[in-house]
């Protein structure tokens, strides 16, 4: 047995010798990195155990030579380094490749810390910035009461330094505190804090040096022989082996050499190599979707309303035609508001155009919406604001009807010459209500006889007065001669009829807000009839008063 044991010891010794010789051969062939000049800016967490020199010693052993210097003041905050310690002045002198920044142990994430980080980002444009994310206090510290733990403090510090790093360009966070947390959990027998529960013992500084070296160089640390600070070699190796595990940014993991956010990666959900089934996404480390949602292309969607996955994954409702997804089916809306630019409206030069320009815009809006498969016409909603580069227009379903200005004048006598007046808007509303719709708007086009569409012409085909009277169900009234030939096109908006009463000249909204019109009194009796009614009512009231006086007298 002794002989077997001796043989095993010899084999182990030979293996160790072989490994040593292989490392020596690799070192002989390796080419050292260029020298990096590194400035450490911090406080007692940095100058305890001469952390910068420990990092330099590891750099020399790892063939990544570092020339270090430091600006450290006990208890200094990051803003104090900007204002009073001389750190800013040293950075502005130049001649540096890397700057390692460390704030006061409790300030990460605070307003002063963030503000100072932004100030430093403005001058650290030509050097690599490494943020030294510090560790939590010892678990015996009185601040850890209730559910607040060192792990919570470590996470808060990491978040604060992540935000600080985001102000720069390519800044790196050396997650020293995260490495300490791993050591606290997995190596509880190793004490990293001094007796005050805050400052680092040699073991804590060595672990910090390994993490910072890796952040600066991108290489795994190799320890000198003997290890720095008098730490036993096996313990030093075990501590430094933690550094690669925190090389990835906060809330990511190293999966086969790639930093992965395992909270949302469906191929590494909750851990490296955990793949979500089918098209399910990864949500905070768990595969699948909430109730009522389905996984489509690694995203949670509602198949009842999602236009890109309507009723099933990949079923797309053609939005260019105005279709929407409702109840799992692609349907056309009765009306919709769409943002467009003037460039999309042929012939329309200004949103607030008047006269013939307004007519041209009406035609352009009608053509734009009618080209969509879901709609028949459209108009510009009355927003009451100054014209914008991009405006919203309303496209609607409905019937496009042809009529004449003479027919509109039968509904509102003041609609005689210009179809864009408020009186003609009222006439269009009444015309459409009589046709069984909620309301309408227009004209959306004006045409000339024998010439196709001509927005500026007032010559139109003659209309059969009898057919017109039957269509509108009104007593026949011959229009003025100059109106007989004028023809316009209006849109009847689908929906239940609605009658709106208003005083002459008042403004109102009809038809579910799809138009605006000045609505005249609904009674179309001649004004003299209204006066005669009032006169008869006045006489009746006078007779009642006379009778009342007679009663009192008797």
For each residue, the residues with C-beta under 8 A, 3 or more apart:
1: 4 5
2: 5 6
3: 6 7
4: 1 7 8
5: 1 2 8 9
6: 2 3 9 10
7: 3 4 10 11
8: 4 5 11 12
9: 5 6 12 13
10: 6 7 13 14
11: 7 8 14 15
12: 8 9 15 16
13: 9 10 16 17
14: 10 11 17 18
15: 11 12 18 19
16: 12 13 19 20
17: 13 14 20 21
18: 14 15 21 22
19: 15 16 22 23
20: 16 17 23 24
21: 17 18 24 25
22: 18 19 25 26
23: 19 20 26 27
24: 20 21 27 28
25: 21 22 28 29
26: 22 23 29 30
27: 23 24 30 63
28: 24 25
29: 25 26
30: 26 27 63
31: 63
32: 63 64 65
33: 36 63 64 65 217
34: 65
35: 65 66 67
36: 33 59 64 65 66 67 97 98 216 217
37: 67 69 95 96 97 98
38: 52 55 56 66 67 68 69 96 97 98 99 100 216
39: 68 69 70 71 87 90 91 96 98 99 100
40: 46 51 52 68 69 70 71 72 100 102 132
41: 46 70 71 72 81 85 87 99 100 101 102
42: 45 46 47 70 71 72 76 100 101 102 103 132
43: 46 47 72 73 74 75 76 102 104
44: 47 48 72 74 75 199
45: 42 48 51 102 105 132 134 199 200
46: 40 41 42 43 51 52 70 72 100 102 132
47: 42 43 44 50 51 70 72 74
48: 44 45 51 199 200 205
49: 54 200 201 202 205 229
50: 47 53 54
51: 40 45 46 47 48 54 55 205 208 209 212
52: 38 40 46 55 56 68 69 70
53: 50 56 57 68 228
54: 49 50 51 57 58 205 206 209 228 229
55: 38 51 52 58 59 66 68 209 212 213 216
56: 38 52 53 59 60 66 67 68
57: 53 54 60 61 224 228
58: 54 55 61 62 209 210 213 221 222 223 224 228
59: 36 55 56 62 64 65 66 213 216 217
60: 56 57 63 65 66 224
61: 57 58 221 222 223 224 225
62: 58 59 213 217 219 220 221 222
63: 27 30 31 32 33 60
64: 32 33 36 59 213 216 217 219
65: 32 33 34 35 36 59 60
66: 35 36 38 55 56 59 60 213 216
67: 35 36 37 38 56
68: 38 39 40 52 53 55 56
69: 37 38 39 40 52
70: 39 40 41 42 46 47 52
71: 39 40 41 42 81 85 86 87 90
72: 40 41 42 43 44 46 47 76
73: 43 76 80 81 85
74: 43 44 47
75: 43 44 104
76: 42 43 72 73 80 81 85 104
77: 80 81 103 104 107 112 113 116
78: 81 82 101 103 104 107 112 113 116 117 120
79: 82 83 112 113 115 116 119
80: 73 76 77 83 84 85
81: 41 71 73 76 77 78 84 85 87 88 101 116
82: 78 79 87 88 116 119 120
83: 79 80 88
84: 80 81
85: 41 71 73 76 80 81
86: 71 89 90
87: 39 41 71 81 82 90 91
88: 81 82 83 91 92 120 123
89: 86 92 93
90: 39 71 86 87 93
91: 39 87 88 94 96 99 120 123 124 127
92: 88 89 123
93: 89 90
94: 91 126
95: 37
96: 37 38 39 91 99 127
97: 36 37 38 127 128
98: 36 37 38 39 127 128 129 130 216
99: 38 39 41 91 96 124 127 128 129 130
100: 38 39 40 41 42 46 130 131 132 174 212 216
101: 41 42 78 81 117 120 129 130 131 132 164
102: 40 41 42 43 45 46 131 132 134
103: 42 77 78 107 108 113 116 134 164
104: 43 75 76 77 78 107 113
105: 45 134 137 198
106:
107: 77 78 103 104 110 112 113 160
108: 103 113 133 134 156 157 159 160 161 164
109: 113 114 156 157 159 160 163
110: 107 113 114 160
111: 114 115
112: 77 78 79 107 115 116
113: 77 78 79 103 104 107 108 109 110 116 117 160 164
114: 109 110 111 117 118 160 163 164
115: 79 111 112 118 119
116: 77 78 79 81 82 103 112 113 119 120
117: 78 101 113 114 120 121 163 164 167
118: 114 115 121 122 167
119: 79 82 115 116 122 123
120: 78 82 88 91 101 116 117 123 124 129 168
121: 117 118 124 125 129 167 168 169 171
122: 118 119 125
123: 88 91 92 119 120
124: 91 99 120 121 127 129 168
125: 121 122 169
126: 94
127: 91 96 97 98 99 124
128: 97 98 99 170 172 216
129: 98 99 101 120 121 124 165 168 170 171 172
130: 98 99 100 101 171 172 173 174 212 215 216
131: 100 101 102 161 164 165 171 172 173 174
132: 40 42 45 46 100 101 102 161 174 176 208 212
133: 108 157 158 160 161 173 174 175 176 177 178
134: 45 102 103 105 108 157 176 177
135: 154 157 176 177 180 181 192 200 204 208
136: 150 151 153 154 157 177 180 181
137: 105 141 143 144 150 153 193 197 198
138: 141 150 193 197 198
139: 144 149 150 184
140: 144 197
141: 137 138 144 197 198
142: 145
143: 137 148 153
144: 137 139 140 141 148 149 150 153
145: 142 148
146:
147: 152
148: 143 144 145 152 153
149: 139 144 152 153
150: 136 137 138 139 144 153 154 181 184
151: 136 154 155 181
152: 147 148 149 155 156
153: 136 137 143 144 148 149 150 156 157
154: 135 136 150 151 157 158 177 178 180 181
155: 151 152 158 159 250
156: 108 109 152 153 159 160
157: 108 109 133 134 135 136 153 154 160 161 177
158: 133 154 155 161 162 173 175 177 178 250
159: 108 109 155 156 162 163 250
160: 107 108 109 110 113 114 133 156 157 163 164
161: 108 131 132 133 157 158 164 165 173
162: 158 159 165 166 173 249 250
163: 109 114 117 159 160 166 167
164: 101 103 108 113 114 117 131 160 161 167 171
165: 129 131 161 162 168 171 172 173
166: 162 163 171
167: 117 118 121 163 164 171
168: 120 121 124 129 165 171
169: 121 125
170: 128 129
171: 121 129 130 131 164 165 166 167 168
172: 128 129 130 131 165 215
173: 130 131 133 158 161 162 165 215 249 250
174: 100 130 131 132 133 211 212 214 215 216
175: 133 158 178 179 211 246 249 250
176: 132 133 134 135 179 180 207 208 211 212
177: 133 134 135 136 154 157 158 180 181
178: 133 154 158 175 181 182 246 250
179: 175 176 182 183 207 208 210 211 242 243 245 246
180: 135 136 154 176 177 183 184 192 204 207 208
181: 135 136 150 151 154 177 178 184 185
182: 178 179 185 186 242 245 246
183: 179 180 186 187 190 192 207 239 242
184: 139 150 180 181 187 188 192
185: 181 182 188
186: 182 183
187: 183 184 190 238 239
188: 184 185
189:
190: 183 187 203 235 239
191: 201 203
192: 135 180 183 184 200 201 203 204 207
193: 137 138 196 197 198 199 200 201 204
194: 197 198 199 200 201
195:
196: 193 199
197: 137 138 140 141 193 194
198: 105 137 138 141 193 194
199: 44 45 48 193 194 196
200: 45 48 49 135 192 193 194 203 204 205 208
201: 49 191 192 193 194 204 205
202: 49 205 206 229 230 231
203: 190 191 192 200 206 207 229 231 235 239
204: 135 180 192 193 200 201 207 208
205: 48 49 51 54 200 201 202 208 209 229
206: 54 202 203 209 210 227 228 229 231 236 239 240
207: 176 179 180 183 192 203 204 210 211 239 240 242 243
208: 51 132 135 176 179 180 200 204 205 211 212
209: 51 54 55 58 205 206 212 213 221 228
210: 58 179 206 207 213 214 221 239 240 242 243
211: 174 175 176 179 207 208 214 215 242 243 246
212: 51 55 100 130 132 174 176 208 209 215 216
213: 55 58 59 62 64 66 209 210 216 217 219 221 243
214: 174 210 211 217 218 219 220 221 243 244 247
215: 130 172 173 174 211 212 247
216: 36 38 55 59 64 66 98 100 128 130 174 212 213
217: 33 36 59 62 64 213 214
218: 214
219: 62 64 213 214
220: 62 214 243 244
221: 58 61 62 209 210 213 214 240 243
222: 58 61 62
223: 58 61 227 228 233 236 237 240
224: 57 58 60 61 227 228
225: 61 233
226: 230 233
227: 206 223 224 230 231 232 233 236 237
228: 53 54 57 58 206 209 223 224 231 236
229: 49 54 202 203 205 206
230: 202 226 227
231: 202 203 206 227 228 235 236 239
232: 227 235 236
233: 223 225 226 227 236 237
234: 237 238
235: 190 203 231 232 238 239
236: 206 223 227 228 231 232 233 239 240
237: 223 227 233 234 240 241
238: 187 234 235 241 242
239: 183 187 190 203 206 207 210 231 235 236 242
240: 206 207 210 221 223 236 237 243
241: 237 238 244
242: 179 182 183 207 210 211 238 239 245 246
243: 179 207 210 211 213 214 220 221 240 246 247
244: 214 220 241 247 254
245: 179 182 242 254
246: 175 178 179 182 211 242 243
247: 214 215 243 244 254 259
248: 252 253 254 259 260
249: 162 173 175 252 259
250: 155 158 159 162 173 175 178
251: 261 263
252: 248 249 259 260 261 262
253: 248 259 260 262 268 271 272
254: 244 245 247 248 257 258 259 260 272
255: 258 259 260 262 268 272 273
256: 272
257: 254
258: 254 255
259: 247 248 249 252 253 254 255
260: 248 252 253 254 255 265 268 272
261: 251 252 264 265
262: 252 253 255 265 268 269 270 271 272 274 282 285
263: 251 270 282 283 284 285
264: 261 281 282 283 284
265: 260 261 262 268 269 282
266: 269 275 276 280 281 282 287 298
267: 275 276
268: 253 255 260 262 265 271 272 273 274 275 282
269: 262 265 266 274 275 276 282 285 286 287
270: 262 263 274 282 285 286
271: 253 262 268 274 285
272: 253 254 255 256 260 262 268
273: 255 268
274: 262 268 269 270 271 287
275: 266 267 268 269
276: 266 267 269 280 281 282 287 288 295 298
277: 280 287
278: 295
279: 295 296 297 298 313
280: 266 276 277 287 288 289 295 298
281: 264 266 276 287 288 289 295 298 299 300
282: 262 263 264 265 266 268 269 270 276 285 286 287 298
283: 263 264 286 287 288 289 300
284: 263 264
285: 262 263 269 270 271 282
286: 269 270 282 283
287: 266 269 274 276 277 280 281 282 283
288: 276 280 281 283 295
289: 280 281 283 293 294 295 300
290: 293 300
291:
292: 302
293: 289 290 300 301 302
294: 289 300 301 302 303 309 313
295: 276 278 279 280 281 288 289 298 299 300 301
296: 279 299 301 303 306 308 309 313 314
297: 279 313 314
298: 266 276 279 280 281 282 295
299: 281 295 296
300: 281 283 289 290 293 294 295
301: 293 294 295 296 306 308 309 313
302: 292 293 294 305 306
303: 294 296 306 309 310 311 312 313 328
304: 311 325 326 327 328
305: 302 325 326
306: 296 301 302 303 309 310 325
307: 310 316 317 319 323 324 325 330
308: 296 301 314 316 317
309: 294 296 301 303 306 312 313 314 315 316
310: 303 306 307 315 316 317 325 328 329 330
311: 303 304 315 325 328 329
312: 303 309 315
313: 279 294 296 297 301 303 309
314: 296 297 308 309
315: 309 310 311 312 330
316: 307 308 309 310
317: 307 308 310 323 324 325 330
318: 321 323 330 373
319: 307 322 323 324
320: 372
321: 318 332 372 373 374
322: 319 332 333 336 338 372 373 374 375 395
323: 307 317 318 319 330 331 332 373 374
324: 307 317 319 330 331 332 333 336
325: 304 305 306 307 310 311 317 328 329 330 331
326: 304 305 329 331
327: 304 331
328: 303 304 310 311 325
329: 310 311 325 326
330: 307 310 315 317 318 323 324 325
331: 323 324 325 326 327
332: 321 322 323 324 373 374 375 397
333: 322 324 336 374 397
334: 396 397 494
335: 394 395 396 397 514
336: 322 324 333 374 375 394 395
337: 381 392 393 394 395
338: 322 392 393 394 395
339: 390 391 392 393
340: 344 345 368 390 391 392 393
341: 344 389 390 391
342: 345 348 349 350 351
343:
344: 340 341 368
345: 340 342 348 361 364 365 368
346: 364 367
347: 360 361 363 364
348: 342 345 351 353 357 360 361 364 365
349: 342 353 357 360
350: 342 353 357 361 387
351: 342 348 361 380 387 388 391
352: 387
353: 348 349 350 357 358 360 361
354: 357 358 420
355: 358 359 420
356: 359 360 455 456
357: 348 349 350 353 354 360 361
358: 353 354 355 361 362 420
359: 355 356 362 363 419 420 443 446 455 456
360: 347 348 349 353 356 357 363 364 455
361: 345 347 348 350 351 353 357 358 364 365 380
362: 358 359 365 366 379 442 443 444 445
363: 347 359 360 366 367 444 445 453 455
364: 345 346 347 348 360 361 367 368
365: 345 348 361 362 368 369 377 378 379 380 393 444
366: 362 363 369 370 377 378 444 445 491
367: 346 363 364 370 371
368: 340 344 345 364 365 371 372 378 393 395
369: 365 366 372 375 376 377 378 393 395 396
370: 366 367 375 376 377 378
371: 367 368
372: 320 321 322 368 369 375 395
373: 318 321 322 323 332
374: 321 322 323 332 333 336 395 397
375: 322 332 336 369 370 372 378 395 396 397
376: 369 370 396 397 398 399 400 491
377: 365 366 369 370 395 396 398 400 444 491
378: 365 366 368 369 370 375 393 394 395 396
379: 362 365 393 394 396 441 444 514 515
380: 351 361 365 391 392 393 394
381: 337 392 393 394
382: 516
383: 391 392
384:
385: 388
386:
387: 350 351 352 391
388: 351 385 391
389: 341
390: 339 340 341
391: 339 340 341 351 380 383 387 388
392: 337 338 339 340 380 381 383
393: 337 338 339 340 365 368 369 378 379 380 381
394: 335 336 337 338 378 379 380 381 514
395: 322 335 336 337 338 368 369 372 374 375 377 378
396: 334 335 369 375 376 377 378 379 491 493 514
397: 332 333 334 335 374 375 376 494
398: 376 377 437 440 491 492 493 494
399: 376 437 491 492 494
400: 376 377 444 489 490 491 492
401: 435 489 490 491 492
402: 487 488 489
403: 407 408 431 487 488 489 490
404: 407 408 460 463 468 479 483 484 485 486 487 488
405: 408 409 415 416 417 419 424 479 483 486 487 488
406: 409 410 463 468 479 480 483 484 486
407: 403 404 410 411 431 463 468 472 479
408: 403 404 405 411 412 415 419 424 427 428 431 488
409: 405 406 412 413 415 416 427 479 480 483
410: 406 407 472 474 477 479
411: 407 408 415 426 427 430 431 434 472 474
412: 408 409 415 423 424 426 427 430 520
413: 409 416
414: 421 423
415: 405 408 409 411 412 419 421 423 424 426 427
416: 405 409 413 480 483
417: 405
418: 421 424
419: 359 405 408 415 424 442 443 446 488
420: 354 355 358 359 424
421: 414 415 418 424 425
422: 425 426 517 518
423: 412 414 415 426 427 518 520
424: 405 408 412 415 418 419 420 421 427 428
425: 421 422 428 429 441 515 516 517 518
426: 411 412 415 422 423 429 430 517 518 519 520
427: 408 409 411 412 415 423 424 430 431
428: 408 424 425 431 432 440 441 442 443 490 517
429: 425 426 432 433 439 440 510 511 515 517 519
430: 411 412 426 427 433 434
431: 403 407 408 411 427 428 434 435 440 472 490
432: 428 429 435 437 438 439 440 490 491 492 493
433: 429 430 436 437 438 439 497 498 499
434: 411 430 431 472 473 474
435: 401 431 432 492
436: 433 497
437: 398 399 432 433 440 492 493 494 495 497 511
438: 432 433 493 494 495 496 497 498 510 511 512 514
439: 429 432 433 493 495 498 510 511 514 515 517
440: 398 428 429 431 432 437 490 491 492 493 511 515
441: 379 425 428 444 490 491 493 514 515
442: 362 419 428 488 489 490 491
443: 359 362 419 428 446 488 489 490
444: 362 363 365 366 377 379 400 441 489 490 491
445: 362 363 366 453 455 488 489
446: 359 419 443 453 454 455 457 487 488 489
447: 451 452 453 454 457 460 487 489
448: 451 452 453 454 457 458 459 460
449: 459 460 461 485
450:
451: 447 448 454 457
452: 447 448
453: 363 445 446 447 448
454: 446 447 448 451 457
455: 356 359 360 363 445 446
456: 356 359
457: 446 447 448 451 454 460
458: 448 485 486
459: 448 449 485
460: 404 447 448 449 457 485 486 487
461: 449 485 487
462: 484 485
463: 404 406 407 467 468 484 487
464: 467 468
465: 468 469 476 478
466: 469 470 476
467: 463 464 470 471
468: 404 406 407 463 464 465 471 472 476
469: 465 466 472 473 474 475 476
470: 466 467 473
471: 467 468
472: 407 410 411 431 434 468 469
473: 434 469 470
474: 410 411 434 469 477
475: 469
476: 465 466 468 469
477: 410 474
478: 465
479: 404 405 406 407 409 410 483 484
480: 406 409 416 483 484
481: 484
482: 486
483: 404 405 406 409 416 479 480 486
484: 404 406 462 463 479 480 481
485: 404 449 458 459 460 461 462
486: 404 405 406 458 460 482 483
487: 402 403 404 405 446 447 460 461 463
488: 402 403 404 405 408 419 442 443 445 446
489: 400 401 402 403 442 443 444 445 446 447
490: 400 401 403 428 431 432 440 441 442 443 444
491: 366 376 377 396 398 399 400 401 432 440 441 442 444
492: 398 399 400 401 432 435 437 440
493: 396 398 432 437 438 439 440 441 511 512 514 515
494: 334 397 398 399 437 438
495: 437 438 439 498 511 512
496: 438
497: 433 436 437 438
498: 433 438 439 495 510 511
499: 433 522
500: 508 510 519 522
501: 519 521 522
502: 506 508 519 520 521
503: 506 521
504: 520 521
505: 518
506: 502 503 518 519
507: 516 517 518 519
508: 500 502 516 517 518 519
509: 513 515 516
510: 429 438 439 498 500 515 517 519
511: 429 437 438 439 440 493 495 498 514 515
512: 438 493 495
513: 509
514: 335 379 394 396 438 439 441 493 511
515: 379 425 429 439 440 441 493 509 510 511
516: 382 425 507 508 509
517: 422 425 426 428 429 439 507 508 510
518: 422 423 425 426 505 506 507 508
519: 426 429 500 501 502 506 507 508 510
520: 412 423 426 502 504
521: 501 502 503 504
522: 499 500 501
523: 530
524:
525: 529 530
526: 529 530
527: 530 531
528: 531 532
529: 525 526 532 533
530: 523 525 526 527 533 534
531: 527 528 534 535
532: 528 529 535 536
533: 529 530 536 537
534: 530 531 537 538
535: 531 532 538 539
536: 532 533 539 540
537: 533 534 540 541
538: 534 535 541 542
539: 535 536 542 543
540: 536 537 543 544
541: 537 538 544 545
542: 538 539 545 546
543: 539 540 546 547
544: 540 541 547 548
545: 541 542 548 549
546: 542 543 549 550
547: 543 544 550 551
548: 544 545 551 552
549: 545 546 552 553
550: 546 547 553 554
551: 547 548 554
552: 548 549
553: 549 550
554: 550 551
